[in-house]
């Protein structure tokens, strides 16, 4: 079992600790921090990112870490009155606690297994957010930023509706200890200033999932055996694949059939 500073790395937490300072510098360069900034970090590990954040101007840094060993380590290693460490799974945290000090900036090297649950959590609580940079698996990052073609799917449409995204560094496995089996990617994000209102939104997103059920198949095929099979949709539209459509196209179709 691998150890860092005498502490064992735990596979169940998906621990891969970044070791390339240039990547950390790039993360911090892409957010705007000043003496009034509220920052949070998810999964600090041995504090490789944390120690760079505390050299920046900010008002407070909240750290969420589920490994007791690293919580104890960071509370000893980082002596800064602006820093508060929570031994807490961020997915279980009551985001209402962020209200008082909003807006918040997120800087985090995320465990791969919580990427989508965390993105959904951020979407539900985007009113508390200013911007952020996250490190996630390269394949997942590509899905989020795609606007058409292979890899473009429900996640692309959904998360682009609520956030602006920008691809930053591609990070090789060698930048981590222990190295993961895949490449990673830094993604910058910020909530959209205005989000288009969607009629009957809950059912709209269910409809989008049906559209992308089999992304390489046509809408006609994906609508077979659903309530949309008998809808008055033009043949030319039914011949399209969802990967050929953008949000405006989906909204126009939704207005027609809902």
Phi, psi and omega in degrees: 000133180287147178231150170230126183052036177080001181257127181290142175277139188247118183300326184295342179261003179059044187277113172228109190267126181294141181227014181248108184297330180298324179293317178299315180300320180293321177302310186290327179299332188269004173239157182255109181248140172217186186295349179257001188288139170256125184235143170227150182233144181242120179074074186282337184057230182272010172085020181301316175283317182306315184294335175279324179298318185291350174275356181263164172283132175193164180268322183204148174230117175258128182246131178247118184220133183262350180269113183305321181300316182283331174300312179298317181298311184293322179298334177271319187282331183246098180261092182215122184296345179279349188259132176232128182253125178253124172277085195203139170282118183303331182292341180256002186279143178279103186295347176302336179294343180279347187304313188299324187247020181290158003273156185251148174249130179257130171232119186199141168261101192277140167300132186305323189289347179251010185303304184291317174303322180290318179299320177294322177296317179296322179297317181292336184241028185295341179294343179268354192256144173260308183187179177182167172229126179237151173255123179222174179298137183305316182298321179291318178302317180297321178298320184292322187265350182298145178241355176188168172073198185301130180094340178284128184199201183305314182300322179298307183297316185295305186285333175288336178294326186258336185227153165269140183233149174217126177285134175246221186299141164270131190243123183283160178304329183295348179280355185241158171230120347290156181291132174288175182271357185227164174283157177240173182211138170276134176235128171269143177215156167208147179298143176294140181297324175221138182245128180300131180284135182248122176296137179050056192300319182303315180286333176300315182291330173294321177298318179297321178298322177294318179303322183261014184309311171231096192303331183274356179262161181287163176301322180303315180292320181289334180277347180303137179067021173239173180292348181270355184299325183261010181289150181281069182258136181301144181303323181296324178288317180297337181279351180280155167265149179302330181291351177264000187247150175251182185299320179299320178297315181296319180295320179297317180294320179298318178299330182284324191250345187289000000 
